[in-house]
């Protein structure tokens, strides 16, 4: 039982990180039906920028809380600028092109961001400084670190704030109207270009926060780290129902739990044939089963084909 509770806690932590990144995919797809494969690399940029700022601030004797705050602000700013630039320079000119064109462009932008990061930060693994959040707390044999608490509480707060923004504010209504019918939204006076730009900006900011949290959690950053994070977050968005914000949260949490349970029990379930290193296979296999029996995702709705 203790092992189960520990793996559930680990899965909740991972799931919150995946959900943060998955919301970026969902925000853009819900409005444009565009899969922004460069989104995972914004997480990588957020992690590397925050690492550089942390090292600089701590080297100048800043207190840890101030260094973390500065790193977060700078990472969010850099990722926001990148997200806006990607939309304005790459995606907006292709908005009325065949859907394959922006998809290929997104893959190309992902490679550009990765190679650009390798030129700036190098190709080696970079270690995050100890931010003092690794202190363990034990309840009934279950170990909880302060870092896990920060990730879960911070992520859930951001996720809840975004849901309130989309469901309860004028901007959220404009986003939902643009997603439902961009032409009608324009007739009603909504600046759809600004709404789309805002979706990219919000997704980039969430990616920066996720990058900092992932870097602090694993205490390492690398120029290719965005690929697997982005792939898993995209999987989470599809699992929950891409285009559906609660679905992205649900998909992220489920994927994190599946990955943690696979790491903890896959060896026992298969008699030692498969070890914890097959946890990704286990998680993606569950995704395949969900899509076979419910192709639109757990909270997605079946939509008629567009002609």
Backbone as CSV, one residue per row, in Angstrom:
resi,resn,N_x,N_y,N_z,CA_x,CA_y,CA_z,C_x,C_y,C_z
1,UNK,0.821,-1.208,0.000,0.000,0.000,0.000,0.858,1.262,0.000
2,UNK,1.956,1.230,0.773,2.838,2.399,0.819,3.434,2.665,-0.559
3,UNK,3.846,1.584,-1.239,4.404,1.739,-2.578,3.374,2.322,-3.539
4,UNK,2.130,1.864,-3.442,1.066,2.374,-4.300,0.846,3.859,-4.063
5,UNK,0.748,4.245,-2.799,0.535,5.662,-2.481,1.711,6.514,-2.957
6,UNK,2.923,5.987,-2.820,4.105,6.735,-3.279,4.073,6.929,-4.790
7,UNK,3.706,5.878,-5.525,3.645,5.990,-6.974,2.509,6.908,-7.415
8,UNK,1.408,6.884,-6.689,0.312,7.802,-7.014,0.740,9.248,-6.814
9,UNK,1.494,9.512,-5.752,1.994,10.863,-5.519,2.962,11.277,-6.620
10,UNK,3.878,10.373,-6.982,4.804,10.670,-8.064,4.064,10.910,-9.377
11,UNK,3.024,10.107,-9.614,2.236,10.271,-10.831,1.474,11.577,-10.848
12,UNK,0.962,11.991,-9.696,0.263,13.279,-9.618,1.210,14.428,-9.942
13,UNK,2.439,14.336,-9.454,3.434,15.372,-9.738,3.730,15.447,-11.230
14,UNK,4.006,14.282,-11.837,4.265,14.249,-13.274,3.058,14.723,-14.068
15,UNK,1.879,14.291,-13.633,0.662,14.650,-14.345,0.407,16.140,-14.368
16,UNK,0.708,16.818,-13.274,0.535,18.270,-13.229,1.468,18.962,-14.219
17,UNK,2.698,18.458,-14.341,3.637,19.029,-15.305,3.151,18.790,-16.731
18,UNK,2.703,17.565,-17.026,2.196,17.271,-18.365,0.965,18.111,-18.683
19,UNK,0.101,18.306,-17.699,-1.112,19.083,-17.929,-0.789,20.534,-18.264
20,UNK,0.213,21.102,-17.589,0.611,22.483,-17.881,1.017,22.633,-19.344
21,UNK,1.813,21.698,-19.817,2.274,21.771,-21.203,1.142,21.424,-22.167
22,UNK,0.309,20.454,-21.801,-0.784,20.036,-22.674,-1.782,21.163,-22.917
23,UNK,-1.952,22.046,-21.940,-2.872,23.164,-22.130,-2.417,24.076,-23.261
24,UNK,-1.093,24.198,-23.463,-0.602,25.009,-24.568,-1.012,24.432,-25.911
25,UNK,-0.900,23.100,-26.047,-1.361,22.451,-27.271,-2.864,22.664,-27.464
26,UNK,-3.608,22.499,-26.390,-5.063,22.553,-26.474,-5.564,23.955,-26.792
27,UNK,-4.943,24.982,-26.196,-5.356,26.355,-26.465,-5.251,26.681,-27.951
28,UNK,-4.134,26.308,-28.547,-3.916,26.616,-29.963,-4.794,25.748,-30.851
29,UNK,-4.850,24.449,-30.543,-5.648,23.558,-31.384,-7.137,23.896,-31.299
30,UNK,-7.599,24.268,-30.112,-9.013,24.577,-29.949,-9.460,25.743,-30.806
31,UNK,-8.552,26.666,-31.111,-8.909,27.847,-31.895,-8.564,27.672,-33.367
32,UNK,-7.361,27.157,-33.652,-6.879,27.074,-35.029,-6.915,25.672,-35.620
33,UNK,-7.133,24.653,-34.790,-6.985,23.262,-35.201,-5.577,23.041,-35.755
34,UNK,-4.606,23.644,-35.074,-3.201,23.531,-35.439,-2.447,22.834,-34.315
35,UNK,-1.679,21.822,-34.660,-0.840,21.140,-33.678,0.527,21.812,-33.692
36,UNK,0.815,22.594,-32.675,2.052,23.360,-32.598,3.156,22.494,-31.998
37,UNK,3.828,21.727,-32.863,4.856,20.805,-32.376,6.085,21.534,-31.837
38,UNK,6.172,22.849,-32.047,7.281,23.616,-31.466,7.011,23.970,-30.004
39,UNK,5.834,23.639,-29.507,5.477,24.036,-28.142,6.372,23.362,-27.097
40,UNK,6.708,22.103,-27.308,7.579,21.420,-26.358,8.939,22.080,-26.251
41,UNK,9.411,22.664,-27.352,10.711,23.318,-27.310,10.660,24.652,-26.572
42,UNK,9.482,25.244,-26.451,9.356,26.413,-25.595,9.574,26.033,-24.133
43,UNK,9.169,24.816,-23.766,9.456,24.314,-22.418,10.962,24.233,-22.211
44,UNK,11.651,23.715,-23.229,13.118,23.618,-23.162,13.753,24.997,-23.028
45,UNK,13.288,25.953,-23.802,13.827,27.314,-23.721,13.571,27.909,-22.340
46,UNK,12.365,27.692,-21.812,12.060,28.185,-20.467,12.988,27.609,-19.420
47,UNK,13.290,26.311,-19.541,14.186,25.669,-18.570,15.601,26.221,-18.675
48,UNK,16.116,26.361,-19.891,17.491,26.805,-20.070,17.658,28.291,-19.723
49,UNK,16.677,29.097,-20.086,16.749,30.523,-19.739,16.702,30.698,-18.223
50,UNK,15.783,29.997,-17.570,15.678,30.118,-16.113,16.949,29.612,-15.439
51,UNK,17.568,28.554,-15.983,18.829,28.057,-15.437,19.921,29.116,-15.531
52,UNK,20.022,29.764,-16.685,21.043,30.792,-16.865,20.820,31.961,-15.911
53,UNK,19.573,32.381,-15.761,19.276,33.507,-14.874,19.540,33.115,-13.423
54,UNK,19.179,31.893,-13.054,19.437,31.429,-11.684,20.929,31.455,-11.368
55,UNK,21.727,30.924,-12.283,23.169,30.903,-12.047,23.727,32.322,-11.934
56,UNK,23.257,33.208,-12.792,23.739,34.589,-12.755,23.365,35.265,-11.449
57,UNK,22.076,35.138,-11.056,21.605,35.812,-9.850,22.281,35.266,-8.596
58,UNK,22.404,33.945,-8.518,23.052,33.357,-7.342,24.537,33.705,-7.307
59,UNK,25.148,33.817,-8.482,26.548,34.205,-8.529,26.788,35.613,-8.022
60,UNK,25.774,36.468,-8.144,25.873,37.829,-7.646,25.350,37.956,-6.217
61,UNK,25.051,36.834,-5.585,24.668,36.864,-4.185,23.205,37.135,-3.908
62,UNK,22.351,36.978,-4.913,20.913,37.186,-4.690,20.386,36.085,-3.774
63,UNK,19.404,36.398,-2.929,18.754,35.325,-2.167,18.000,34.391,-3.110
64,UNK,17.826,33.144,-2.682,17.248,32.143,-3.560,15.857,32.533,-4.058
65,UNK,14.998,33.062,-3.169,13.632,33.393,-3.584,13.635,34.479,-4.661
66,UNK,14.537,35.455,-4.521,14.611,36.525,-5.510,15.162,36.005,-6.836
67,UNK,16.156,35.096,-6.756,16.716,34.516,-7.975,15.667,33.695,-8.720
68,UNK,14.867,32.915,-7.978,13.813,32.128,-8.609,12.758,33.019,-9.251
69,UNK,12.373,34.082,-8.560,11.368,35.003,-9.100,11.890,35.664,-10.372
70,UNK,13.142,36.104,-10.346,13.717,36.719,-11.540,13.799,35.713,-12.684
71,UNK,14.220,34.481,-12.379,14.308,33.446,-13.408,12.948,33.174,-14.033
72,UNK,11.915,33.128,-13.211,10.564,32.881,-13.712,10.101,34.015,-14.616
73,UNK,10.329,35.251,-14.192,9.883,36.408,-14.974,10.607,36.469,-16.315
74,UNK,11.929,36.275,-16.280,12.701,36.338,-17.527,12.313,35.192,-18.457
75,UNK,12.152,33.972,-17.909,11.773,32.823,-18.743,10.404,33.036,-19.373
76,UNK,9.440,33.536,-18.605,8.115,33.795,-19.162,8.181,34.866,-20.246
77,UNK,8.991,35.891,-20.025,9.106,36.963,-21.015,9.715,36.460,-22.315
78,UNK,10.806,35.691,-22.201,11.471,35.167,-23.401,10.544,34.220,-24.155
79,UNK,9.893,33.322,-23.445,8.994,32.373,-24.106,7.777,33.085,-24.705
80,UNK,7.279,34.121,-24.034,6.155,34.880,-24.578,6.540,35.552,-25.885
81,UNK,7.731,36.139,-25.930,8.207,36.770,-27.165,8.363,35.731,-28.269
82,UNK,8.925,34.577,-27.931,9.081,33.516,-28.922,7.719,33.017,-29.415
83,UNK,6.777,32.820,-28.495,5.455,32.351,-28.889,4.760,33.325,-29.819
84,UNK,4.848,34.617,-29.506,4.244,35.642,-30.361,4.943,35.671,-31.720
85,UNK,6.284,35.571,-31.718,7.028,35.587,-32.976,6.669,34.391,-33.854
86,UNK,6.518,33.220,-33.236,6.146,32.032,-34.013,4.796,32.233,-34.688
87,UNK,3.851,32.796,-33.957,2.516,33.001,-34.532,2.541,34.048,-35.639
88,UNK,3.215,35.166,-35.396,3.202,36.261,-36.358,4.000,35.938,-37.620
89,UNK,5.154,35.328,-37.449,6.065,35.154,-38.577,5.895,33.825,-39.306
90,UNK,5.459,32.784,-38.590,5.411,31.454,-39.199,4.000,30.950,-39.442
91,UNK,3.124,31.071,-38.453,1.811,30.450,-38.561,0.770,31.347,-39.214
92,UNK,0.803,32.648,-38.930,-0.218,33.529,-39.490,-0.188,33.553,-41.024
93,UNK,0.980,33.614,-41.678,0.956,33.584,-43.155,0.408,32.287,-43.737
94,UNK,0.385,31.217,-42.926,-0.085,29.915,-43.417,-1.488,29.579,-42.910
95,UNK,-2.175,30.586,-42.377,-3.455,30.295,-41.733,-4.469,29.721,-42.715
96,UNK,-4.426,30.136,-43.967,-5.395,29.641,-44.955,-4.761,28.647,-45.922
97,UNK,-3.566,28.198,-45.585,-2.907,27.185,-46.424,-3.440,25.800,-46.072
98,UNK,-3.161,24.802,-46.903,-3.545,23.423,-46.533,-2.952,23.047,-45.177
99,UNK,-3.673,22.218,-44.431,-3.293,21.927,-43.046,-1.920,21.282,-42.923
100,UNK,-1.447,20.636,-43.986,-0.148,20.000,-43.918,0.978,21.040,-43.841
101,UNK,0.781,22.210,-44.437,1.837,23.233,-44.472,2.195,23.736,-43.074
102,UNK,1.233,24.186,-42.255,1.613,24.620,-40.904,2.120,23.477,-40.033
103,UNK,1.668,22.251,-40.284,2.166,21.109,-39.512,3.656,20.887,-39.785
104,UNK,4.035,20.911,-41.067,5.444,20.748,-41.418,6.254,21.923,-40.894
105,UNK,5.669,23.126,-40.959,6.348,24.306,-40.442,6.607,24.179,-38.944
106,UNK,5.636,23.641,-38.212,5.805,23.460,-36.769,6.955,22.513,-36.465
107,UNK,7.062,21.432,-37.227,8.166,20.491,-37.030,9.496,21.170,-37.338
108,UNK,9.531,21.961,-38.401,10.746,22.679,-38.744,11.139,23.691,-37.687
109,UNK,10.162,24.408,-37.137,10.445,25.373,-36.083,10.986,24.679,-34.832
110,UNK,10.464,23.489,-34.549,10.973,22.729,-33.413,12.462,22.440,-33.580
111,UNK,12.847,22.036,-34.778,14.260,21.756,-35.032,15.097,23.026,-34.942
112,UNK,14.563,24.144,-35.446,15.298,25.408,-35.381,15.534,25.813,-33.933
113,UNK,14.502,25.685,-33.092,14.656,26.043,-31.684,15.664,25.133,-30.984
114,UNK,15.615,23.843,-31.287,16.558,22.916,-30.668,18.004,23.247,-31.048
115,UNK,18.239,23.438,-32.338,19.610,23.698,-32.775,20.081,25.078,-32.328
116,UNK,19.165,26.039,-32.278,19.527,27.351,-31.755,19.916,27.280,-30.290
117,UNK,19.179,26.480,-29.521,19.515,26.308,-28.105,20.850,25.607,-27.942
118,UNK,21.155,24.654,-28.830,22.441,23.950,-28.724,23.606,24.894,-29.003
119,UNK,23.399,25.876,-29.868,24.451,26.856,-30.144,24.672,27.787,-28.958
120,UNK,23.606,28.099,-28.233,23.704,29.054,-27.116,24.188,28.343,-25.847
121,UNK,23.572,27.202,-25.521,23.870,26.529,-24.250,24.754,25.290,-24.392
122,UNK,25.057,24.903,-25.618,25.881,23.720,-25.820,25.046,22.451,-25.870
123,UNK,25.721,21.336,-26.140,25.024,20.059,-26.306,25.112,19.154,-25.078
124,UNK,25.765,19.614,-24.038,25.875,18.807,-22.834,24.704,19.038,-21.889
125,UNK,24.588,18.148,-20.929,23.543,18.277,-19.917,23.984,19.319,-18.883
126,UNK,23.073,20.215,-18.530,23.364,21.291,-17.592,22.631,21.016,-16.278
127,UNK,23.308,21.200,-15.179,22.751,20.901,-13.862,22.138,22.140,-13.240
128,UNK,20.915,22.003,-12.750,20.260,23.082,-12.028,20.856,23.211,-10.632
129,UNK,21.004,24.429,-10.142,21.458,24.588,-8.749,20.394,24.096,-7.778
130,UNK,20.826,23.682,-6.616,19.897,23.245,-5.573,19.130,24.454,-5.060
131,UNK,17.815,24.439,-5.215,16.998,25.587,-4.811,16.438,25.422,-3.402
132,UNK,16.834,24.363,-2.714,16.418,24.189,-1.327,15.014,23.656,-1.138
133,UNK,14.477,22.977,-2.168,13.110,22.456,-2.068,13.080,20.929,-2.055
134,UNK,14.208,20.314,-1.767,14.279,18.854,-1.765,14.033,18.249,-0.386
135,UNK,13.645,19.061,0.587,13.450,18.536,1.944,12.302,17.527,1.964
136,UNK,12.557,16.301,2.459,11.510,15.279,2.456,10.637,15.342,3.715
137,UNK,9.374,15.042,3.517,8.425,14.888,4.630,7.815,13.501,4.516
138,UNK,7.666,12.829,5.620,7.178,11.453,5.597,5.897,11.329,6.403
139,UNK,4.874,10.757,5.760,3.608,10.452,6.425,3.277,8.988,6.163
140,UNK,3.357,8.187,7.198,3.012,6.775,7.077,3.853,6.029,6.070
141,UNK,5.100,6.408,5.909,5.981,5.746,4.959,6.012,6.375,3.583
142,UNK,5.078,7.302,3.300,5.047,7.992,2.006,5.887,9.257,2.106
143,UNK,6.868,9.401,1.221,7.786,10.531,1.252,7.305,11.600,0.280
144,UNK,7.136,12.811,0.795,6.719,13.958,-0.009,7.791,15.024,0.125
145,UNK,8.272,15.537,-0.990,9.251,16.615,-0.938,8.551,17.961,-1.106
146,UNK,9.212,18.985,-0.631,8.672,20.335,-0.796,8.516,20.671,-2.268
147,UNK,9.441,20.193,-3.096,9.379,20.439,-4.532,8.109,19.867,-5.136
148,UNK,7.725,18.668,-4.716,6.491,18.080,-5.223,5.278,18.909,-4.817
149,UNK,5.285,19.396,-3.596,4.186,20.239,-3.148,4.092,21.516,-3.954
150,UNK,5.248,22.110,-4.242,5.257,23.339,-5.049,4.717,23.060,-6.450
151,UNK,5.142,21.946,-7.047,4.694,21.607,-8.397,3.186,21.381,-8.434
152,UNK,2.676,20.568,-7.498,1.251,20.240,-7.511,0.403,21.478,-7.219
153,UNK,0.724,22.212,-6.161,-0.078,23.373,-5.802,0.043,24.486,-6.850
154,UNK,1.274,24.725,-7.318,1.458,25.765,-8.328,0.770,25.425,-9.628
155,UNK,0.901,24.175,-10.077,0.284,23.765,-11.336,-1.233,23.823,-11.252
156,UNK,-1.798,23.291,-10.179,-3.257,23.303,-10.044,-3.795,24.726,-9.959
157,UNK,-3.050,25.617,-9.326,-3.466,27.023,-9.262,-3.495,27.646,-10.653
158,UNK,-2.429,27.401,-11.425,-2.380,27.939,-12.782,-3.464,27.325,-13.666
159,UNK,-3.670,26.023,-13.529,-4.700,25.359,-14.322,-6.082,25.893,-13.994
160,UNK,-6.360,26.063,-12.699,-7.639,26.616,-12.294,-7.817,28.043,-12.768
161,UNK,-6.741,28.851,-12.692,-6.824,30.230,-13.161,-7.111,30.309,-14.644
162,UNK,-6.495,29.423,-15.436,-6.743,29.435,-16.874,-8.177,29.029,-17.194
163,UNK,-8.688,28.035,-16.478,-10.076,27.614,-16.708,-11.045,28.743,-16.384
164,UNK,-10.778,29.478,-15.297,-11.615,30.631,-14.952,-11.518,31.699,-16.036
165,UNK,-10.295,31.945,-16.526,-10.094,32.946,-17.576,-10.913,32.610,-18.816
166,UNK,-10.884,31.353,-19.223,-11.568,30.951,-20.452,-13.079,30.912,-20.266
167,UNK,-13.540,30.505,-19.084,-14.973,30.309,-18.867,-15.692,31.538,-18.337
168,UNK,-14.969,32.473,-17.692,-15.651,33.529,-16.947,-15.333,34.947,-17.398
169,UNK,-14.423,35.132,-18.338,-14.014,36.480,-18.707,-14.398,36.783,-20.153
170,UNK,-14.337,38.094,-20.497,-14.639,38.511,-21.867,-13.631,37.932,-22.849
171,UNK,-12.358,37.877,-22.440,-11.345,37.277,-23.306,-11.651,35.813,-23.548
172,UNK,-12.065,35.110,-22.499,-12.402,33.708,-22.654,-13.582,33.503,-23.590
173,UNK,-14.587,34.367,-23.488,-15.735,34.265,-24.396,-15.306,34.525,-25.835
174,UNK,-14.393,35.489,-26.010,-13.886,35.762,-27.358,-13.108,34.563,-27.899
175,UNK,-12.347,33.908,-27.047,-11.597,32.728,-27.476,-12.542,31.599,-27.859
176,UNK,-13.577,31.398,-27.073,-14.521,30.322,-27.378,-15.312,30.632,-28.637
177,UNK,-15.657,31.904,-28.842,-16.377,32.296,-30.057,-15.502,32.109,-31.293
178,UNK,-14.227,32.474,-31.179,-13.305,32.308,-32.302,-13.103,30.838,-32.625
179,UNK,-13.035,30.019,-31.588,-12.870,28.583,-31.800,-14.089,27.978,-32.490
180,UNK,-15.264,28.468,-32.142,-16.492,27.898,-32.697,-16.730,28.344,-34.129
181,UNK,-16.537,29.653,-34.405,-16.781,30.169,-35.755,-16.017,31.477,-35.924
182,UNK,-14.807,31.428,-36.481,-14.000,32.651,-36.598,-14.677,33.751,-37.409
183,UNK,-15.370,33.390,-38.488,-16.014,34.400,-39.325,-17.124,35.117,-38.564
184,UNK,-17.967,34.346,-37.863,-19.036,34.960,-37.078,-18.463,35.810,-35.948
185,UNK,-17.358,35.362,-35.352,-16.726,36.149,-34.294,-16.257,37.495,-34.824
186,UNK,-15.713,37.523,-36.051,-15.303,38.782,-36.653,-16.501,39.679,-36.914
187,UNK,-17.609,39.118,-37.358,-18.809,39.916,-37.582,-19.326,40.542,-36.285
188,UNK,-19.072,39.879,-35.167,-19.503,40.407,-33.876,-18.506,41.414,-33.287
189,UNK,-17.454,41.726,-34.041,-16.506,42.733,-33.590,-15.316,42.189,-32.823
190,UNK,-15.130,40.883,-32.812,-14.001,40.285,-32.096,-12.762,40.316,-32.989
191,UNK,-11.674,40.797,-32.456,-10.403,40.800,-33.179,-9.796,39.398,-33.068
192,UNK,-10.091,38.574,-34.060,-9.668,37.174,-33.983,-8.146,37.033,-34.031
193,UNK,-7.475,37.932,-34.751,-6.011,37.870,-34.771,-5.437,38.066,-33.372
194,UNK,-6.013,39.009,-32.628,-5.531,39.259,-31.269,-5.851,38.072,-30.356
195,UNK,-7.005,37.465,-30.555,-7.385,36.310,-29.741,-6.405,35.156,-29.983
196,UNK,-6.100,34.890,-31.241,-5.166,33.810,-31.574,-3.780,34.107,-31.007
197,UNK,-3.341,35.367,-31.130,-2.049,35.750,-30.584,-2.014,35.552,-29.072
198,UNK,-3.122,35.875,-28.412,-3.200,35.698,-26.964,-3.109,34.228,-26.578
199,UNK,-3.728,33.359,-27.386,-3.652,31.918,-27.109,-2.208,31.435,-27.177
200,UNK,-1.471,31.879,-28.193,-0.052,31.502,-28.288,0.731,32.051,-27.106
201,UNK,0.437,33.289,-26.718,1.160,33.909,-25.607,0.908,33.168,-24.306
202,UNK,-0.366,32.859,-24.025,-0.689,32.135,-22.795,-0.034,30.758,-22.772
203,UNK,-0.078,30.054,-23.900,0.554,28.749,-23.965,2.052,28.828,-23.739
204,UNK,2.697,29.876,-24.281,4.139,30.038,-24.113,4.497,30.336,-22.660
205,UNK,3.678,31.143,-21.998,3.921,31.456,-20.587,3.808,30.195,-19.733
206,UNK,2.782,29.389,-19.992,2.646,28.124,-19.259,3.827,27.194,-19.542
207,UNK,4.320,27.204,-20.782,5.483,26.386,-21.121,6.717,26.838,-20.341
208,UNK,6.880,28.150,-20.162,8.028,28.665,-19.400,7.954,28.225,-17.948
209,UNK,6.761,28.312,-17.357,6.597,27.864,-15.972,6.902,26.377,-15.859
210,UNK,6.375,25.599,-16.813,6.637,24.159,-16.798,8.126,23.866,-16.961
211,UNK,8.807,24.632,-17.804,10.235,24.419,-17.994,11.023,24.638,-16.716
212,UNK,10.693,25.711,-15.990,11.378,25.968,-14.725,11.092,24.861,-13.715
213,UNK,9.823,24.442,-13.608,9.462,23.397,-12.647,10.118,22.062,-12.998
214,UNK,10.136,21.718,-14.287,10.762,20.460,-14.707,12.255,20.498,-14.422
215,UNK,12.884,21.634,-14.710,14.310,21.753,-14.437,14.629,21.606,-12.960
216,UNK,13.826,22.237,-12.102,14.062,22.128,-10.664,13.767,20.721,-10.161
217,UNK,12.765,20.060,-10.761,12.373,18.727,-10.294,13.430,17.685,-10.640
218,UNK,13.904,17.703,-11.890,14.906,16.721,-12.321,16.328,17.232,-12.132
219,UNK,16.469,18.526,-11.864,17.765,19.182,-11.634,18.709,19.030,-12.824
220,UNK,18.162,18.999,-14.023,18.980,18.915,-15.223,18.192,19.510,-16.384
221,UNK,18.908,20.090,-17.339,18.286,20.643,-18.542,19.168,20.323,-19.736
222,UNK,18.534,20.190,-20.905,19.256,19.800,-22.116,18.493,20.349,-23.313
223,UNK,19.207,20.603,-24.394,18.559,21.251,-25.541,17.549,20.345,-26.249
224,UNK,17.568,19.043,-25.989,16.586,18.143,-26.597,15.469,17.745,-25.632
225,UNK,15.462,18.302,-24.441,14.487,17.869,-23.447,13.049,18.172,-23.857
226,UNK,12.854,19.143,-24.736,11.500,19.513,-25.134,10.810,18.475,-25.985
227,UNK,11.582,17.607,-26.653,10.953,16.642,-27.554,10.072,15.663,-26.787
228,UNK,10.648,14.985,-25.786,9.873,13.986,-25.057,8.793,14.634,-24.199
229,UNK,9.112,15.776,-23.582,8.096,16.482,-22.795,6.933,16.889,-23.691
230,UNK,7.256,17.439,-24.859,6.198,17.844,-25.779,5.392,16.668,-26.288
231,UNK,6.065,15.553,-26.583,5.361,14.370,-27.074,4.392,13.841,-26.021
232,UNK,4.842,13.786,-24.767,3.967,13.282,-23.712,2.815,14.253,-23.430
233,UNK,3.103,15.550,-23.482,2.035,16.521,-23.263,1.018,16.467,-24.397
234,UNK,1.487,16.309,-25.628,0.571,16.153,-26.752,-0.264,14.891,-26.587
235,UNK,0.375,13.820,-26.139,-0.344,12.578,-25.853,-1.417,12.808,-24.800
236,UNK,-1.076,13.573,-23.760,-2.041,13.879,-22.705,-3.221,14.662,-23.259
237,UNK,-2.925,15.635,-24.148,-4.006,16.432,-24.739,-4.927,15.556,-25.584
238,UNK,-4.351,14.636,-26.358,-5.162,13.737,-27.182,-5.930,12.765,-26.301
239,UNK,-5.300,12.281,-25.244,-5.945,11.341,-24.336,-7.192,11.952,-23.706
240,UNK,-7.093,13.199,-23.282,-8.242,13.846,-22.660,-9.253,14.385,-23.642
241,UNK,-8.822,14.622,-24.875,-9.689,15.218,-25.889,-9.112,16.552,-26.304
242,UNK,-8.294,16.557,-27.352,-7.578,17.772,-27.724,-8.566,18.862,-28.131
243,UNK,-8.307,20.072,-27.659,-9.238,21.177,-27.837,-10.120,21.397,-26.633
244,UNK,-10.037,20.501,-25.659,-10.860,20.569,-24.453,-9.939,20.820,-23.259
245,UNK,-10.078,21.990,-22.608,-9.170,22.335,-21.512,-9.265,21.372,-20.330
246,UNK,-10.471,21.067,-19.811,-10.528,20.053,-18.744,-9.977,18.702,-19.207
247,UNK,-10.150,18.395,-20.494,-9.613,17.150,-21.019,-8.093,17.119,-20.982
248,UNK,-7.459,18.279,-21.253,-5.996,18.344,-21.187,-5.512,18.097,-19.769
249,UNK,-6.225,18.666,-18.799,-5.854,18.449,-17.394,-6.033,16.981,-17.029
250,UNK,-7.189,16.418,-17.390,-7.448,15.009,-17.087,-6.438,14.105,-17.782
251,UNK,-6.159,14.391,-19.044,-5.198,13.570,-19.772,-3.805,13.641,-19.175
252,UNK,-3.390,14.839,-18.751,-2.082,14.974,-18.132,-1.978,14.188,-16.842
253,UNK,-3.005,14.295,-16.006,-2.985,13.569,-14.737,-3.011,12.063,-14.961
254,UNK,-3.828,11.604,-15.896,-3.892,10.169,-16.167,-2.573,9.647,-16.724
255,UNK,-1.971,10.415,-17.638,-0.706,9.968,-18.210,0.375,9.902,-17.144
256,UNK,0.418,10.896,-16.255,1.395,10.866,-15.171,1.192,9.679,-14.251
257,UNK,-0.060,9.393,-13.925,-0.349,8.254,-13.055,-0.008,6.929,-13.734
258,UNK,-0.342,6.813,-15.020,-0.022,5.588,-15.750,1.489,5.379,-15.819
259,UNK,2.220,6.458,-16.057,3.675,6.345,-16.144,4.270,5.941,-14.800
260,UNK,3.775,6.534,-13.716,4.306,6.205,-12.391,3.959,4.776,-11.996
261,UNK,2.733,4.357,-12.259,2.345,2.986,-11.932,3.106,1.988,-12.792
262,UNK,3.344,2.344,-14.055,4.129,1.468,-14.909,5.546,1.315,-14.399
263,UNK,6.138,2.437,-13.924,7.498,2.381,-13.386,7.563,1.541,-12.115
264,UNK,6.497,1.611,-11.303,6.523,0.911,-10.026,6.119,-0.547,-10.084
265,UNK,5.251,-0.908,-11.045,4.663,-2.246,-11.006,4.842,-3.059,-12.285
266,UNK,5.372,-2.434,-13.342,5.436,-3.160,-14.612,6.290,-4.419,-14.498
267,UNK,7.385,-4.339,-13.732,8.224,-5.515,-13.547,7.497,-6.639,-12.847
268,UNK,6.715,-6.283,-11.803,5.958,-7.309,-11.074,4.855,-7.896,-11.934
269,UNK,4.162,-7.048,-12.704,3.047,-7.515,-13.516,3.497,-8.454,-14.631
270,UNK,4.735,-8.258,-15.121,5.213,-9.078,-16.246,6.227,-10.126,-15.798
271,UNK,6.344,-10.346,-14.487,7.273,-11.338,-13.988,8.727,-11.012,-14.274
272,UNK,9.040,-9.713,-14.316,10.406,-9.286,-14.575,10.771,-9.181,-16.041
273,UNK,9.818,-9.505,-16.933,10.104,-9.461,-18.370,10.275,-8.015,-18.836
274,UNK,9.431,-7.122,-18.332,9.523,-5.701,-18.653,9.841,-4.937,-17.372
275,UNK,10.822,-4.058,-17.430,11.200,-3.274,-16.268,10.629,-1.870,-16.314
276,UNK,11.066,-1.039,-15.377,10.547,0.322,-15.289,10.928,1.167,-16.494
277,UNK,11.961,0.744,-17.248,12.357,1.513,-18.427,11.343,1.394,-19.558
278,UNK,10.349,0.501,-19.399,9.280,0.375,-20.389,8.028,1.150,-19.983
279,UNK,8.160,2.052,-19.031,6.982,2.771,-18.538,6.343,3.633,-19.630
280,UNK,7.153,4.188,-20.544,6.603,4.995,-21.628,5.785,4.137,-22.578
281,UNK,6.248,2.911,-22.844,5.502,1.993,-23.697,4.143,1.694,-23.074
282,UNK,4.135,1.491,-21.764,2.891,1.200,-21.054,1.918,2.366,-21.174
283,UNK,2.423,3.595,-20.974,1.560,4.771,-21.026,0.999,4.972,-22.430
284,UNK,1.844,4.838,-23.448,1.378,5.053,-24.815,0.459,3.923,-25.274
285,UNK,0.655,2.740,-24.750,-0.255,1.641,-25.077,-1.650,1.927,-24.550
286,UNK,-1.734,2.522,-23.353,-3.033,2.901,-22.823,-3.698,3.953,-23.707
287,UNK,-2.886,4.881,-24.240,-3.426,5.896,-25.150,-4.017,5.236,-26.389
288,UNK,-3.300,4.274,-26.951,-3.789,3.592,-28.153,-5.127,2.918,-27.875
289,UNK,-5.244,2.279,-26.713,-6.505,1.614,-26.374,-7.650,2.611,-26.249
290,UNK,-7.364,3.761,-25.626,-8.409,4.781,-25.493,-8.845,5.277,-26.863
291,UNK,-7.884,5.531,-27.761,-8.226,6.066,-29.074,-8.935,5.031,-29.944
292,UNK,-8.663,3.753,-29.704,-9.368,2.719,-30.466,-10.851,2.717,-30.101
293,UNK,-11.135,2.822,-28.812,-12.522,2.715,-28.358,-13.220,4.065,-28.218
294,UNK,-12.440,5.169,-28.149,-13.038,6.504,-28.058,-12.101,7.482,-28.767
295,UNK,-12.153,7.517,-30.108,-11.148,8.255,-30.885,-11.050,9.738,-30.557
296,UNK,-12.095,10.343,-30.038,-12.054,11.784,-29.752,-11.455,12.089,-28.386
297,UNK,-11.011,11.064,-27.650,-10.467,11.293,-26.318,-11.525,11.142,-25.254
298,UNK,-11.094,11.133,-24.006,-12.013,10.853,-22.907,-13.108,11.896,-22.772
299,UNK,-12.762,13.189,-22.934,-13.753,14.246,-22.791,-14.058,14.937,-24.124
300,UNK,-13.506,14.401,-25.217,-13.747,14.999,-26.521,-15.101,14.581,-27.068
301,UNK,-15.552,15.358,-28.007,-16.835,15.061,-28.657,-16.599,14.741,-30.120
302,UNK,-17.407,13.839,-30.617,-17.324,13.506,-32.038,-17.852,14.670,-32.846
303,UNK,-17.076,15.105,-33.804,-17.486,16.234,-34.655,-17.638,15.769,-36.095
304,UNK,-18.584,16.365,-36.834,-18.735,15.999,-38.226,-17.522,16.445,-39.035
305,UNK,-17.227,15.717,-40.084,-16.100,16.082,-40.936,-16.410,17.369,-41.687
306,UNK,-15.397,18.252,-41.807,-15.552,19.495,-42.551,-15.313,19.217,-44.040
307,UNK,-16.062,19.919,-44.875,-15.912,19.745,-46.319,-15.529,21.076,-46.935
